[in-house]
């Protein structure tokens, strides 16, 4: 089996790691990070709009985000959306912008964040293994059609396992880095 035939499966595995990276970016590790707001949608004149498409978001200090809507009429809607989200921060409204102050993490909160990161990593591992299973099923179908020999199937299955191991190890490295980040702040 040529390397080109593995490409769609490898792309899916890469995409799984990209999703894991995005999930980790949404985990609040004590530092102010604008990506924590990426999933928050604001009702903007009846249309759900991502907060980062209607507001300027800055980090003036390590533990503070400033969210400034371009249209000040929607400040209350933005505040409401942040309050309704699960980030656990109460915005301070000064009439022109919202200030989100991130408190230092407690030991209990750190443990909860690590637990969440481990769960998301395990979901990524499961997804990567499911992609490998699809690849192996494809290989077995090729053998059944006569496009692959028994020895070729064995080699291809080892290649599929090697690919899986590579991406699972990458997910584990990402988890290790996130745990370190959570415990450092």
BAFI-173784 format. One record per atom (N, C-alpha, C): residue in three letters; atom name; x, y negated, z. Coordinates in Angstrom, 1 decimal. Each point is the difference from the previous one (the first is absolute). Layout:
# residues N
[r "ALA","CA",[X,Y,Z]]
...
END
This chain:
# residues 185
[r "UNK","N",[0.8,1.2,0.0]]
[r "UNK","CA",[-0.8,-1.2,0.0]]
[r "UNK","C",[0.9,-1.2,0.0]]
[r "UNK","N",[-0.3,-1.0,-0.9]]
[r "UNK","CA",[0.8,-1.2,-0.1]]
[r "UNK","C",[-0.3,-1.0,1.2]]
[r "UNK","N",[1.0,-0.8,0.2]]
[r "UNK","CA",[-0.2,-1.1,1.1]]
[r "UNK","C",[-1.1,-0.9,-0.3]]
[r "UNK","N",[-0.3,-0.2,-1.3]]
[r "UNK","CA",[-1.1,-0.9,-0.4]]
[r "UNK","C",[-1.4,0.6,0.5]]
[r "UNK","N",[-0.1,1.3,0.1]]
[r "UNK","CA",[-1.3,0.6,0.4]]
[r "UNK","C",[-0.2,-0.2,1.5]]
[r "UNK","N",[1.1,-0.2,0.8]]
[r "UNK","CA",[-0.1,-0.2,1.4]]
[r "UNK","C",[-0.4,-1.5,0.3]]
[r "UNK","N",[0.3,-0.9,-0.9]]
[r "UNK","CA",[-0.2,-1.4,0.2]]
[r "UNK","C",[-1.3,-0.4,0.5]]
[r "UNK","N",[-1.2,0.4,-0.5]]
[r "UNK","CA",[-1.2,-0.4,0.6]]
[r "UNK","C",[-0.2,0.4,1.4]]
[r "UNK","N",[0.5,1.1,0.4]]
[r "UNK","CA",[-0.1,0.5,1.4]]
[r "UNK","C",[0.9,-0.8,0.9]]
[r "UNK","N",[1.2,-0.3,-0.5]]
[r "UNK","CA",[1.0,-0.9,0.7]]
[r "UNK","C",[-0.6,-1.4,0.2]]
[r "UNK","N",[-0.6,-0.5,-1.0]]
[r "UNK","CA",[-0.6,-1.3,0.1]]
[r "UNK","C",[-1.1,-0.1,1.1]]
[r "UNK","N",[-0.8,1.1,0.1]]
[r "UNK","CA",[-1.0,0.1,1.0]]
[r "UNK","C",[0.6,0.0,1.4]]
[r "UNK","N",[1.1,0.7,0.1]]
[r "UNK","CA",[0.7,0.1,1.3]]
[r "UNK","C",[0.6,-1.4,0.4]]
[r "UNK","N",[0.5,-0.7,-1.0]]
[r "UNK","CA",[0.5,-1.4,0.2]]
[r "UNK","C",[-1.1,-0.9,0.5]]
[r "UNK","N",[-1.2,0.2,-0.7]]
[r "UNK","CA",[-1.1,-0.9,0.4]]
[r "UNK","C",[-0.5,0.3,1.4]]
[r "UNK","N",[0.1,1.3,0.4]]
[r "UNK","CA",[-0.3,0.3,1.4]]
[r "UNK","C",[0.9,-0.7,1.0]]
[r "UNK","N",[1.3,-0.1,-0.3]]
[r "UNK","CA",[0.9,-0.7,0.8]]
[r "UNK","C",[-0.3,-1.5,0.0]]
[r "UNK","N",[-0.4,-0.5,-1.1]]
[r "UNK","CA",[-0.4,-1.4,-0.1]]
[r "UNK","C",[-1.2,-0.3,0.9]]
[r "UNK","N",[-0.9,0.8,0.0]]
[r "UNK","CA",[-1.2,-0.1,0.8]]
[r "UNK","C",[0.4,0.0,1.5]]
[r "UNK","N",[0.9,1.0,0.3]]
[r "UNK","CA",[0.5,0.1,1.4]]
[r "UNK","C",[0.7,-1.3,0.4]]
[r "UNK","N",[0.8,-0.6,-0.9]]
[r "UNK","CA",[0.7,-1.2,0.3]]
[r "UNK","C",[-1.0,-1.1,0.2]]
[r "UNK","N",[-1.1,-0.1,-0.7]]
[r "UNK","CA",[-1.0,-1.0,0.2]]
[r "UNK","C",[-0.7,0.2,1.3]]
[r "UNK","N",[-0.3,1.3,0.3]]
[r "UNK","CA",[-0.6,0.2,1.3]]
[r "UNK","C",[0.9,-0.4,1.2]]
[r "UNK","N",[1.3,0.3,-0.1]]
[r "UNK","CA",[0.9,-0.5,1.0]]
[r "UNK","C",[0.1,-1.5,0.1]]
[r "UNK","N",[-0.1,-0.7,-1.1]]
[r "UNK","CA",[0.0,-1.4,0.0]]
[r "UNK","C",[-1.2,-0.6,0.8]]
[r "UNK","N",[-1.1,0.7,0.0]]
[r "UNK","CA",[-1.2,-0.4,0.7]]
[r "UNK","C",[0.1,0.3,1.5]]
[r "UNK","N",[1.0,0.8,0.4]]
[r "UNK","CA",[0.1,0.2,1.5]]
[r "UNK","C",[0.7,-1.1,0.6]]
[r "UNK","N",[-0.6,-0.6,1.0]]
[r "UNK","CA",[0.6,-1.2,0.7]]
[r "UNK","C",[1.0,0.5,0.9]]
[r "UNK","N",[1.3,-0.4,-0.2]]
[r "UNK","CA",[1.1,0.4,0.8]]
[r "UNK","C",[0.5,-1.1,0.9]]
[r "UNK","N",[-0.9,-1.0,0.4]]
[r "UNK","CA",[0.5,-1.0,0.9]]
[r "UNK","C",[0.4,-1.3,-0.7]]
[r "UNK","N",[0.6,0.2,-1.2]]
[r "UNK","CA",[0.4,-1.2,-0.8]]
[r "UNK","C",[-1.2,-0.4,-0.9]]
[r "UNK","N",[0.0,-1.3,-0.3]]
[r "UNK","CA",[-1.0,-0.5,-0.9]]
[r "UNK","C",[0.4,0.4,-1.5]]
[r "UNK","N",[-0.9,0.7,-0.6]]
[r "UNK","CA",[0.2,0.5,-1.4]]
[r "UNK","C",[-1.3,-0.3,-0.8]]
[r "UNK","N",[0.2,-0.8,-1.0]]
[r "UNK","CA",[-1.2,-0.4,-0.8]]
[r "UNK","C",[-0.8,1.2,-0.6]]
[r "UNK","N",[0.8,1.1,-0.3]]
[r "UNK","CA",[-0.7,1.2,-0.6]]
[r "UNK","C",[-1.0,0.6,0.9]]
[r "UNK","N",[-0.1,-0.3,1.3]]
[r "UNK","CA",[-1.0,0.5,0.9]]
[r "UNK","C",[-1.4,-0.5,-0.4]]
[r "UNK","N",[0.0,-1.1,-0.8]]
[r "UNK","CA",[-1.3,-0.6,-0.4]]
[r "UNK","C",[-0.4,0.5,-1.4]]
[r "UNK","N",[0.8,0.8,-0.7]]
[r "UNK","CA",[-0.3,0.4,-1.4]]
[r "UNK","C",[-1.3,0.7,-0.2]]
[r "UNK","N",[-0.5,0.7,1.0]]
[r "UNK","CA",[-1.2,0.8,-0.2]]
[r "UNK","C",[-1.3,-0.7,0.5]]
[r "UNK","N",[0.2,-1.2,0.5]]
[r "UNK","CA",[-1.1,-0.8,0.5]]
[r "UNK","C",[-0.7,-0.7,-1.1]]
[r "UNK","N",[-1.3,0.2,-0.1]]
[r "UNK","CA",[-0.8,-0.6,-1.1]]
[r "UNK","C",[-0.9,-1.1,0.7]]
[r "UNK","N",[-0.1,-1.1,-0.7]]
[r "UNK","CA",[-0.9,-1.1,0.4]]
[r "UNK","C",[-1.1,-0.2,-0.9]]
[r "UNK","N",[-1.2,-0.2,0.5]]
[r "UNK","CA",[-1.2,-0.3,-0.8]]
[r "UNK","C",[0.1,-1.4,-0.6]]
[r "UNK","N",[0.5,-0.2,-1.2]]
[r "UNK","CA",[0.2,-1.3,-0.6]]
[r "UNK","C",[-1.1,-0.3,-1.0]]
[r "UNK","N",[-1.0,-0.7,0.4]]
[r "UNK","CA",[-1.1,-0.3,-0.8]]
[r "UNK","C",[-0.7,1.2,-0.6]]
[r "UNK","N",[-0.1,1.1,0.9]]
[r "UNK","CA",[-0.7,1.2,-0.4]]
[r "UNK","C",[0.9,1.0,-0.6]]
[r "UNK","N",[1.3,-0.3,-0.2]]
[r "UNK","CA",[0.9,1.0,-0.6]]
[r "UNK","C",[1.1,0.4,1.0]]
[r "UNK","N",[0.1,1.3,0.3]]
[r "UNK","CA",[1.1,0.4,0.9]]
[r "UNK","C",[1.4,-0.3,-0.7]]
[r "UNK","N",[0.8,-0.8,0.7]]
[r "UNK","CA",[1.2,-0.5,-0.6]]
[r "UNK","C",[1.2,0.3,1.0]]
[r "UNK","N",[1.1,0.6,-0.5]]
[r "UNK","CA",[1.1,0.2,1.0]]
[r "UNK","C",[0.5,-1.4,0.5]]
[r "UNK","N",[0.3,0.1,1.3]]
[r "UNK","CA",[0.4,-1.3,0.7]]
[r "UNK","C",[1.2,-0.6,-0.6]]
[r "UNK","N",[0.9,0.8,-0.5]]
[r "UNK","CA",[1.2,-0.6,-0.6]]
[r "UNK","C",[-0.2,-0.7,-1.4]]
[r "UNK","N",[-1.2,0.2,-0.5]]
[r "UNK","CA",[-0.3,-0.7,-1.3]]
[r "UNK","C",[-0.8,-1.3,0.2]]
[r "UNK","N",[-0.3,-0.3,1.3]]
[r "UNK","CA",[-0.7,-1.3,0.2]]
[r "UNK","C",[0.6,-0.8,1.1]]
[r "UNK","N",[1.2,0.5,0.5]]
[r "UNK","CA",[0.6,-0.8,1.1]]
[r "UNK","C",[1.6,0.1,-0.2]]
[r "UNK","N",[0.6,-1.1,0.5]]
[r "UNK","CA",[1.4,0.1,0.1]]
[r "UNK","C",[0.4,0.6,1.4]]
[r "UNK","N",[0.9,0.9,0.0]]
[r "UNK","CA",[0.4,0.7,1.2]]
[r "UNK","C",[1.5,-0.2,0.2]]
[r "UNK","N",[0.3,-0.6,1.2]]
[r "UNK","CA",[1.4,-0.2,0.3]]
[r "UNK","C",[0.4,0.5,1.4]]
[r "UNK","N",[1.3,0.2,0.2]]
[r "UNK","CA",[0.5,0.5,1.2]]
[r "UNK","C",[0.9,-1.1,0.6]]
[r "UNK","N",[-0.5,-0.9,0.8]]
[r "UNK","CA",[0.8,-1.1,0.5]]
[r "UNK","C",[0.9,0.5,1.2]]
[r "UNK","N",[-0.4,1.0,0.7]]
[r "UNK","CA",[0.8,0.6,1.1]]
[r "UNK","C",[-0.1,1.5,-0.1]]
[r "UNK","N",[0.9,0.7,0.7]]
[r "UNK","CA",[0.0,1.5,-0.1]]
[r "UNK","C",[-1.3,0.6,0.4]]
[r "UNK","N",[-0.7,-0.6,0.9]]
[r "UNK","CA",[-1.3,0.6,0.6]]
[r "UNK","C",[-1.2,-0.7,-0.4]]
[r "UNK","N",[0.0,-0.8,-1.1]]
[r "UNK","CA",[-1.1,-0.8,-0.4]]
[r "UNK","C",[-0.2,0.0,-1.5]]
[r "UNK","N",[-1.3,0.1,-0.4]]
[r "UNK","CA",[-0.4,-0.2,-1.4]]
[r "UNK","C",[-0.9,-1.2,-0.1]]
[r "UNK","N",[0.2,-0.8,-1.0]]
[r "UNK","CA",[-1.0,-1.1,-0.2]]
[r "UNK","C",[-0.7,0.3,-1.3]]
[r "UNK","N",[-1.3,0.0,0.1]]
[r "UNK","CA",[-0.9,0.3,-1.2]]
[r "UNK","C",[-0.7,-1.3,-0.3]]
[r "UNK","N",[0.2,-0.5,-1.2]]
[r "UNK","CA",[-0.6,-1.3,-0.4]]
[r "UNK","C",[-0.8,0.2,-1.3]]
[r "UNK","N",[-1.3,0.0,0.1]]
[r "UNK","CA",[-0.8,0.1,-1.2]]
[r "UNK","C",[0.2,-1.2,-0.9]]
[r "UNK","N",[-0.1,0.3,-1.3]]
[r "UNK","CA",[0.2,-1.1,-1.0]]
[r "UNK","C",[-1.3,-0.8,0.0]]
[r "UNK","N",[-1.1,0.7,0.3]]
[r "UNK","CA",[-1.3,-0.7,0.1]]
[r "UNK","C",[-0.4,0.0,1.5]]
[r "UNK","N",[0.1,-1.1,0.7]]
[r "UNK","CA",[-0.2,-0.1,1.4]]
[r "UNK","C",[-1.5,0.4,0.5]]
[r "UNK","N",[-0.9,0.0,-1.0]]
[r "UNK","CA",[-1.4,0.3,0.3]]
[r "UNK","C",[-0.1,1.5,0.4]]
[r "UNK","N",[0.9,0.8,-0.4]]
[r "UNK","CA",[-0.1,1.4,0.3]]
[r "UNK","C",[0.9,0.4,1.3]]
[r "UNK","N",[0.5,-0.9,0.7]]
[r "UNK","CA",[0.8,0.3,1.2]]
[r "UNK","C",[-0.7,0.9,1.0]]
[r "UNK","N",[-1.3,-0.3,0.2]]
[r "UNK","CA",[-0.8,0.8,1.0]]
[r "UNK","C",[-0.1,1.4,-0.6]]
[r "UNK","N",[-0.2,0.1,-1.3]]
[r "UNK","CA",[-0.2,1.4,-0.6]]
[r "UNK","C",[1.3,0.8,0.1]]
[r "UNK","N",[1.1,-0.7,-0.2]]
[r "UNK","CA",[1.3,0.7,0.2]]
[r "UNK","C",[0.2,0.4,1.4]]
[r "UNK","N",[-0.3,-0.9,0.9]]
[r "UNK","CA",[0.2,0.3,1.5]]
[r "UNK","C",[-0.9,1.2,0.3]]
[r "UNK","N",[-1.2,0.0,-0.5]]
[r "UNK","CA",[-1.0,1.1,0.3]]
[r "UNK","C",[0.6,1.4,-0.5]]
[r "UNK","N",[0.5,-0.1,-1.2]]
[r "UNK","CA",[0.6,1.2,-0.7]]
[r "UNK","C",[1.2,0.6,0.8]]
[r "UNK","N",[0.8,-0.9,0.5]]
[r "UNK","CA",[1.1,0.4,0.9]]
[r "UNK","C",[-0.4,0.6,1.3]]
[r "UNK","N",[-1.0,-0.6,0.6]]
[r "UNK","CA",[-0.6,0.5,1.2]]
[r "UNK","C",[-0.6,1.4,-0.2]]
[r "UNK","N",[-0.7,0.2,-1.1]]
[r "UNK","CA",[-0.7,1.2,-0.3]]
[r "UNK","C",[1.0,1.2,-0.4]]
[r "UNK","N",[1.2,-0.4,-0.4]]
[r "UNK","CA",[1.0,1.0,-0.4]]
[r "UNK","C",[0.5,0.7,1.2]]
[r "UNK","N",[0.8,1.1,-0.2]]
[r "UNK","CA",[0.6,0.7,1.1]]
[r "UNK","C",[1.4,-0.3,0.4]]
[r "UNK","N",[0.4,-1.3,-0.3]]
[r "UNK","CA",[1.4,-0.3,0.3]]
[r "UNK","C",[0.2,-0.4,1.5]]
[r "UNK","N",[-1.1,-0.3,0.7]]
[r "UNK","CA",[0.1,-0.3,1.4]]
[r "UNK","C",[0.6,-1.3,0.4]]
[r "UNK","N",[-0.2,-1.0,-0.9]]
[r "UNK","CA",[0.6,-1.3,0.3]]
[r "UNK","C",[-1.2,-1.0,-0.1]]
[r "UNK","N",[-0.1,-0.9,1.0]]
[r "UNK","CA",[-1.0,-1.1,-0.1]]
[r "UNK","C",[0.6,-1.2,-0.5]]
[r "UNK","N",[-0.5,-0.5,-1.2]]
[r "UNK","CA",[0.6,-1.2,-0.6]]
[r "UNK","C",[-0.3,-1.3,0.8]]
[r "UNK","N",[0.9,-0.9,0.0]]
[r "UNK","CA",[-0.2,-1.4,0.6]]
[r "UNK","C",[-0.4,-0.9,-1.1]]
[r "UNK","N",[-1.1,-0.6,0.0]]
[r "UNK","CA",[-0.5,-0.9,-1.1]]
[r "UNK","C",[0.2,-1.4,0.4]]
[r "UNK","N",[0.8,-0.7,-0.8]]
[r "UNK","CA",[0.3,-1.5,0.3]]
[r "UNK","C",[-0.8,-0.9,-1.0]]
[r "UNK","N",[-0.9,0.6,-0.7]]
[r "UNK","CA",[-0.9,-0.8,-1.0]]
[r "UNK","C",[0.6,0.0,-1.4]]
[r "UNK","N",[1.3,0.3,-0.1]]
[r "UNK","CA",[0.6,0.0,-1.4]]
[r "UNK","C",[0.6,1.3,-0.3]]
[r "UNK","N",[0.5,0.7,1.0]]
[r "UNK","CA",[0.7,1.3,-0.2]]
[r "UNK","C",[-0.3,0.9,1.3]]
[r "UNK","N",[0.4,1.3,-0.2]]
[r "UNK","CA",[-0.2,0.9,1.1]]
[r "UNK","C",[1.4,0.4,0.4]]
[r "UNK","N",[0.3,0.1,1.3]]
[r "UNK","CA",[1.3,0.5,0.5]]
[r "UNK","C",[-0.3,1.3,0.6]]
[r "UNK","N",[0.8,1.0,-0.4]]
[r "UNK","CA",[-0.1,1.3,0.5]]
[r "UNK","C",[1.3,0.3,0.8]]
[r "UNK","N",[-0.2,0.1,1.3]]
[r "UNK","CA",[1.2,0.2,0.9]]
[r "UNK","C",[0.0,1.4,0.4]]
[r "UNK","N",[1.1,0.7,-0.3]]
[r "UNK","CA",[0.2,1.4,0.3]]
[r "UNK","C",[0.7,0.2,1.4]]
[r "UNK","N",[-0.7,0.6,0.9]]
[r "UNK","CA",[0.5,0.2,1.3]]
[r "UNK","C",[1.1,1.1,0.0]]
[r "UNK","N",[0.9,-0.1,0.9]]
[r "UNK","CA",[1.0,1.1,0.1]]
[r "UNK","C",[-0.7,1.4,0.2]]
[r "UNK","N",[0.6,1.0,-0.6]]
[r "UNK","CA",[-0.6,1.3,0.1]]
[r "UNK","C",[0.2,0.6,1.4]]
[r "UNK","N",[-1.0,0.7,0.5]]
[r "UNK","CA",[0.1,0.7,1.3]]
[r "UNK","C",[0.5,1.4,-0.4]]
[r "UNK","N",[0.5,0.7,1.0]]
[r "UNK","CA",[0.5,1.4,-0.3]]
[r "UNK","C",[-1.1,0.9,-0.5]]
[r "UNK","N",[-1.2,-0.2,0.6]]
[r "UNK","CA",[-1.2,0.8,-0.5]]
[r "UNK","C",[-0.3,-0.3,-1.5]]
[r "UNK","N",[0.0,-1.3,-0.3]]
[r "UNK","CA",[-0.3,-0.4,-1.4]]
[r "UNK","C",[1.1,0.6,-1.0]]
[r "UNK","N",[1.2,0.0,0.5]]
[r "UNK","CA",[1.1,0.5,-0.9]]
[r "UNK","C",[-0.2,1.5,-0.2]]
[r "UNK","N",[-0.4,0.7,1.0]]
[r "UNK","CA",[-0.3,1.5,-0.1]]
[r "UNK","C",[-1.1,0.2,-1.0]]
[r "UNK","N",[-1.1,-0.8,0.1]]
[r "UNK","CA",[-1.1,0.1,-0.9]]
[r "UNK","C",[0.4,-0.3,-1.4]]
[r "UNK","N",[0.8,-1.0,-0.2]]
[r "UNK","CA",[0.5,-0.3,-1.4]]
[r "UNK","C",[0.8,1.2,-0.6]]
[r "UNK","N",[0.9,0.5,0.9]]
[r "UNK","CA",[0.8,1.2,-0.5]]
[r "UNK","C",[-0.9,1.1,-0.3]]
[r "UNK","N",[-1.0,0.3,0.8]]
[r "UNK","CA",[-0.9,1.1,-0.3]]
[r "UNK","C",[-0.7,-0.2,-1.3]]
[r "UNK","N",[-0.5,-1.3,-0.3]]
[r "UNK","CA",[-0.6,-0.3,-1.2]]
[r "UNK","C",[0.9,0.2,-1.2]]
[r "UNK","N",[1.3,-0.5,0.1]]
[r "UNK","CA",[1.0,0.2,-1.0]]
[r "UNK","C",[0.2,1.5,-0.3]]
[r "UNK","N",[0.1,0.8,1.0]]
[r "UNK","CA",[0.2,1.4,-0.2]]
[r "UNK","C",[-1.2,0.7,-0.7]]
[r "UNK","N",[-1.2,-0.5,0.3]]
[r "UNK","CA",[-1.2,0.5,-0.6]]
[r "UNK","C",[0.0,-0.3,-1.5]]
[r "UNK","N",[0.4,-1.3,-0.3]]
[r "UNK","CA",[0.0,-0.4,-1.4]]
[r "UNK","C",[1.1,0.7,-0.8]]
[r "UNK","N",[1.1,0.3,0.7]]
[r "UNK","CA",[1.1,0.7,-0.7]]
[r "UNK","C",[-0.4,1.5,-0.2]]
[r "UNK","N",[-0.7,0.6,0.9]]
[r "UNK","CA",[-0.5,1.3,-0.2]]
[r "UNK","C",[-1.0,0.1,-1.2]]
[r "UNK","N",[-0.9,-1.0,-0.1]]
[r "UNK","CA",[-0.9,-0.1,-1.1]]
[r "UNK","C",[0.8,-0.1,-1.3]]
[r "UNK","N",[1.1,-0.7,0.0]]
[r "UNK","CA",[0.8,-0.1,-1.2]]
[r "UNK","C",[0.6,1.3,-0.4]]
[r "UNK","N",[0.5,0.7,1.1]]
[r "UNK","CA",[0.6,1.3,-0.3]]
[r "UNK","C",[-1.0,1.0,-0.6]]
[r "UNK","N",[-1.2,0.0,0.6]]
[r "UNK","CA",[-1.1,0.8,-0.5]]
[r "UNK","C",[-0.3,-0.3,-1.5]]
[r "UNK","N",[0.0,-1.3,-0.3]]
[r "UNK","CA",[-0.3,-0.4,-1.4]]
[r "UNK","C",[1.1,0.5,-0.9]]
[r "UNK","N",[1.3,-0.1,0.4]]
[r "UNK","CA",[1.1,0.4,-0.8]]
[r "UNK","C",[-0.1,1.5,-0.2]]
[r "UNK","N",[-0.3,0.7,1.0]]
[r "UNK","CA",[-0.1,1.5,-0.1]]
[r "UNK","C",[-1.2,0.4,-0.9]]
[r "UNK","N",[-1.0,-0.8,0.0]]
[r "UNK","CA",[-1.2,0.3,-0.9]]
[r "UNK","C",[0.4,-0.3,-1.5]]
[r "UNK","N",[0.9,-1.0,-0.2]]
[r "UNK","CA",[0.5,-0.2,-1.3]]
[r "UNK","C",[0.9,1.2,-0.5]]
[r "UNK","N",[0.8,0.5,0.9]]
[r "UNK","CA",[0.8,1.1,-0.3]]
[r "UNK","C",[-0.9,1.2,-0.3]]
[r "UNK","N",[-1.0,0.2,0.7]]
[r "UNK","CA",[-1.0,1.1,-0.3]]
[r "UNK","C",[-0.6,-0.1,-1.4]]
[r "UNK","N",[-0.3,-1.2,-0.3]]
[r "UNK","CA",[-0.5,-0.3,-1.4]]
[r "UNK","C",[1.0,0.4,-1.0]]
[r "UNK","N",[1.2,-0.4,0.2]]
[r "UNK","CA",[1.1,0.3,-0.9]]
[r "UNK","C",[0.2,1.5,-0.1]]
[r "UNK","N",[0.0,0.7,1.1]]
[r "UNK","CA",[0.2,1.5,-0.1]]
[r "UNK","C",[-1.1,0.6,-0.7]]
[r "UNK","N",[-1.2,-0.5,0.2]]
[r "UNK","CA",[-1.2,0.6,-0.7]]
[r "UNK","C",[0.2,-0.2,-1.5]]
[r "UNK","N",[0.5,-1.2,-0.4]]
[r "UNK","CA",[0.2,-0.3,-1.4]]
[r "UNK","C",[1.1,0.9,-0.6]]
[r "UNK","N",[1.0,0.3,0.8]]
[r "UNK","CA",[1.1,0.9,-0.4]]
[r "UNK","C",[-0.5,1.4,-0.2]]
[r "UNK","N",[-0.9,0.5,0.9]]
[r "UNK","CA",[-0.5,1.3,-0.1]]
[r "UNK","C",[-0.9,0.1,-1.2]]
[r "UNK","N",[-0.8,-1.0,-0.3]]
[r "UNK","CA",[-0.8,0.0,-1.2]]
[r "UNK","C",[0.9,0.0,-1.2]]
[r "UNK","N",[1.1,-0.7,0.0]]
[r "UNK","CA",[0.9,0.1,-1.2]]
[r "UNK","C",[0.6,1.4,-0.2]]
[r "UNK","N",[0.3,0.7,1.2]]
[r "UNK","CA",[0.5,1.4,-0.1]]
[r "UNK","C",[-1.1,0.9,-0.6]]
[r "UNK","N",[-1.2,-0.2,0.4]]
[r "UNK","CA",[-1.2,0.8,-0.4]]
[r "UNK","C",[-0.2,-0.1,-1.5]]
[r "UNK","N",[0.2,-1.3,-0.5]]
[r "UNK","CA",[-0.1,-0.2,-1.5]]
[r "UNK","C",[1.2,0.5,-0.8]]
[r "UNK","N",[1.0,0.3,0.8]]
[r "UNK","CA",[1.2,0.5,-0.7]]
[r "UNK","C",[1.0,-1.1,-0.3]]
[r "UNK","N",[-0.2,-1.2,0.5]]
[r "UNK","CA",[0.9,-1.1,-0.2]]
[r "UNK","C",[1.2,0.0,0.9]]
[r "UNK","N",[0.0,0.9,1.0]]
[r "UNK","CA",[1.0,0.0,1.0]]
[r "UNK","C",[0.3,1.5,0.4]]
[r "UNK","N",[1.2,0.4,0.1]]
[r "UNK","CA",[0.4,1.4,0.4]]
[r "UNK","C",[-0.1,0.1,1.5]]
[r "UNK","N",[0.1,1.2,0.5]]
[r "UNK","CA",[0.0,0.3,1.4]]
[r "UNK","C",[1.2,-0.7,0.7]]
[r "UNK","N",[1.2,0.1,-0.6]]
[r "UNK","CA",[1.2,-0.7,0.5]]
[r "UNK","C",[-0.2,-1.5,-0.1]]
[r "UNK","N",[-0.6,-0.5,-1.0]]
[r "UNK","CA",[-0.2,-1.4,-0.2]]
[r "UNK","C",[-1.0,-0.5,1.0]]
[r "UNK","N",[-1.0,0.8,0.4]]
[r "UNK","CA",[-0.9,-0.4,1.0]]
[r "UNK","C",[0.7,-0.1,1.4]]
[r "UNK","N",[0.8,0.9,0.2]]
[r "UNK","CA",[0.7,0.0,1.3]]
[r "UNK","C",[0.9,-1.2,0.2]]
[r "UNK","N",[0.7,-0.3,-1.1]]
[r "UNK","CA",[0.9,-1.2,0.0]]
[r "UNK","C",[-0.8,-1.3,0.1]]
[r "UNK","N",[-1.1,0.0,-0.7]]
[r "UNK","CA",[-0.9,-1.2,0.0]]
[r "UNK","C",[-0.6,-0.2,1.4]]
[r "UNK","N",[-0.4,1.1,0.6]]
[r "UNK","CA",[-0.6,-0.1,1.4]]
[r "UNK","C",[1.1,-0.5,1.0]]
[r "UNK","N",[1.2,0.4,-0.2]]
[r "UNK","CA",[1.1,-0.5,0.9]]
[r "UNK","C",[0.2,-1.5,-0.3]]
[r "UNK","N",[0.0,-0.4,-1.2]]
[r "UNK","CA",[0.1,-1.4,-0.3]]
[r "UNK","C",[-1.1,-0.8,0.6]]
[r "UNK","N",[-1.3,0.5,-0.1]]
[r "UNK","CA",[-1.1,-0.6,0.6]]
[r "UNK","C",[0.2,-0.2,1.6]]
[r "UNK","N",[0.5,1.1,0.6]]
[r "UNK","CA",[0.2,-0.1,1.4]]
[r "UNK","C",[1.1,-1.0,0.4]]
[r "UNK","N",[1.1,0.0,-0.9]]
[r "UNK","CA",[1.0,-1.0,0.2]]
[r "UNK","C",[-0.5,-1.4,-0.1]]
[r "UNK","N",[-0.9,-0.3,-0.9]]
[r "UNK","CA",[-0.6,-1.3,-0.2]]
[r "UNK","C",[-0.8,-0.3,1.2]]
[r "UNK","N",[-0.8,0.9,0.5]]
[r "UNK","CA",[-0.8,-0.2,1.2]]
[r "UNK","C",[0.8,-0.3,1.2]]
[r "UNK","N",[1.1,0.8,0.2]]
[r "UNK","CA",[0.9,-0.2,1.1]]
[r "UNK","C",[0.6,-1.4,0.0]]
[r "UNK","N",[0.3,-0.5,-1.2]]
[r "UNK","CA",[0.6,-1.3,-0.1]]
[r "UNK","C",[-0.9,-1.1,0.4]]
[r "UNK","N",[-1.3,0.1,-0.4]]
[r "UNK","CA",[-1.0,-1.1,0.4]]
[r "UNK","C",[-0.5,0.1,1.4]]
[r "UNK","N",[0.0,1.3,0.5]]
[r "UNK","CA",[-0.4,0.1,1.4]]
[r "UNK","C",[1.1,-0.6,0.9]]
[r "UNK","N",[1.3,0.3,-0.4]]
[r "UNK","CA",[1.1,-0.6,0.8]]
[r "UNK","C",[0.0,-1.5,-0.1]]
[r "UNK","N",[-0.4,-0.6,-1.1]]
[r "UNK","CA",[-0.1,-1.4,-0.2]]
[r "UNK","C",[-1.1,-0.6,1.0]]
[r "UNK","N",[-1.1,0.7,0.1]]
[r "UNK","CA",[-1.1,-0.4,0.9]]
[r "UNK","C",[0.5,0.1,1.4]]
[r "UNK","N",[0.8,1.0,0.3]]
[r "UNK","CA",[0.5,0.1,1.4]]
[r "UNK","C",[1.0,-1.1,0.3]]
[r "UNK","N",[0.8,-0.4,-1.0]]
[r "UNK","CA",[0.9,-1.2,0.2]]
[r "UNK","C",[-0.8,-1.2,0.3]]
[r "UNK","N",[-1.1,-0.2,-0.8]]
[r "UNK","CA",[-0.8,-1.2,0.2]]
[r "UNK","C",[-0.6,0.0,1.4]]
[r "UNK","N",[-0.4,1.1,0.5]]
[r "UNK","CA",[-0.6,0.1,1.3]]
[r "UNK","C",[1.1,-0.3,1.1]]
[r "UNK","N",[1.1,0.5,-0.2]]
[r "UNK","CA",[1.1,-0.3,0.9]]
[r "UNK","C",[0.3,-1.5,0.1]]
[r "UNK","N",[0.1,-0.6,-1.2]]
[r "UNK","CA",[0.2,-1.5,0.0]]
[r "UNK","C",[-1.1,-0.7,0.7]]
[r "UNK","N",[-1.2,0.4,-0.2]]
[r "UNK","CA",[-1.2,-0.7,0.6]]
[r "UNK","C",[0.0,0.2,1.5]]
[r "UNK","N",[0.3,1.2,0.4]]
[r "UNK","CA",[0.1,0.2,1.5]]
[r "UNK","C",[1.1,-0.9,0.6]]
[r "UNK","N",[1.1,-0.1,-0.7]]
[r "UNK","CA",[1.1,-0.8,0.5]]
[r "UNK","C",[-0.4,-1.5,0.1]]
[r "UNK","N",[-0.7,-0.4,-1.0]]
[r "UNK","CA",[-0.6,-1.4,-0.1]]
[r "UNK","C",[-0.9,-0.3,1.2]]
[r "UNK","N",[-0.9,1.0,0.2]]
[r "UNK","CA",[-1.0,-0.1,1.1]]
[r "UNK","C",[0.6,-0.1,1.4]]
[r "UNK","N",[1.1,0.8,0.2]]
[r "UNK","CA",[0.6,0.0,1.3]]
[r "UNK","C",[1.0,-1.1,0.2]]
[r "UNK","N",[0.4,-0.7,-1.1]]
[r "UNK","CA",[1.0,-1.1,0.1]]
[r "UNK","C",[-0.6,-1.3,0.5]]
[r "UNK","N",[-1.2,-0.3,-0.5]]
[r "UNK","CA",[-0.6,-1.3,0.3]]
[r "UNK","C",[-0.6,-0.1,1.4]]
END
